[in-house]
Amino acid sequence: MRDLAAELLQWHTAGKSYAVATVIGVSGSAPRPPGAALAVDADGVVIGSISGGCVEGAVYELCREALRTGQPVRETFGYSDDDAFAVGLTCGGKIEVFVQPITPAEHDTIEALLRSAEPVALVRDLKTGAAMALGPWWTLGATLDPVVVAEARAMLEVAATGVRVIGCGDREVTIFVESYVPPPRMIVFGAIDFAAAVTRMGRFLGYHVTVCDARPVFATQARFPDAHEVVVEWPDRYLARTAVDSRTVLCVLTHDAKFDIPLLERALRLPVAYVGAMGSRRTHDDRMAGLRAIGLSESELAVLHSPIGLDLGGRTAEETAVAIAAEIVAVRRGGSTRPLTTSDGPIHRDLVPAW
């Protein structure tokens, strides 16, 4: 829902009621993941998408009905072989959608989700539509059973989004938890021309991008306008003091041993998602020899993606950035990196949890 934040906040300012349709479950091949949302206001204005167009018309009507009745709706859409004109997904998958009317009385709860800079989840009872915004130490909105709140908080801690059926004494409560955490970090070391293109690509993919270089004449915001921050500091020292986690991506583009070796010595021993280093084959061989000489094990070296990126045949900075981004996505999602024309398995897989 947060990708609709700008428009929803305008509706809140205007005091509008609206209905929001959220994908709460997916099976098979489907165009949008759980959490994808579409909203319709009382004037019939629609924003967002849940299927790329396959079932939007039917969901629009469900939203209008929910606005009329004030009652939530839960509906499943799949593919129909019998009727080519039936409402369904042409990709052959199935999605489950929850439609919830939102009145001005509930705007504060939704705004807590839309505006929070810390981890936050929206917890919805799929029977009643009762909604609670939940942060690490706070709640806002409907009062839900403490067992439900505890389960939702556990899901938030691991950034999980999905449906849960929870036993609360002699009854069961079915909830949908929509978790949001701060964006993952991409740290680009080396303020070179290639770094500007990688920075643009990182921001496009949703990372919070930092550029770090020890040379103040090159590490400037003017040279990297797409970076969220530019840091002038020796790379290994910056990496030693900054916060990283299991979602963090490190792109080492300096290809200069005096920067690379101490930086990679630290980077390859951190629990991060990806470490890649730019350089020629010769630079790679020299770098690996230098890292072995300072004591890195073969298992630690195996984490390094060097030379960085997939072999796409590109030459320009932008083409190189696409190759790097493609490798990061493949590592993140468990992709094979093979052309889809050479495989016959499902296009969308859940082998690796989304960040």
Secondary structure as UniProt FT lines:
FT   HELIX           2..4
FT   HELIX           5..13
FT   TURN            14..15
FT   STRAND          18..27
FT   TURN            34..35
FT   STRAND          37..41
FT   TURN            42..43
FT   STRAND          46..48
FT   TURN            52..53
FT   HELIX           56..69
FT   STRAND          73..77
FT   TURN            84..85
FT   TURN            90..91
FT   STRAND          94..102
FT   HELIX           104..106
FT   HELIX           107..115
FT   STRAND          120..125
FT   TURN            126..128
FT   STRAND          131..134
FT   STRAND          139..141
FT   HELIX           146..157
FT   TURN            158..159
FT   STRAND          162..168
FT   TURN            169..170
FT   STRAND          171..180
FT   STRAND          185..189
FT   HELIX           193..204
FT   TURN            205..206
FT   STRAND          208..213
FT   TURN            216..218
FT   TURN            221..223
FT   TURN            225..226
FT   STRAND          229..232
FT   HELIX           235..241
FT   TURN            246..247
FT   STRAND          249..252
FT   HELIX           257..267
FT   TURN            268..269
FT   STRAND          274..277
FT   HELIX           281..293
FT   TURN            294..295
FT   HELIX           298..301
FT   TURN            302..303
FT   STRAND          304..305
FT   HELIX           317..333
FT   HELIX           340..342
//
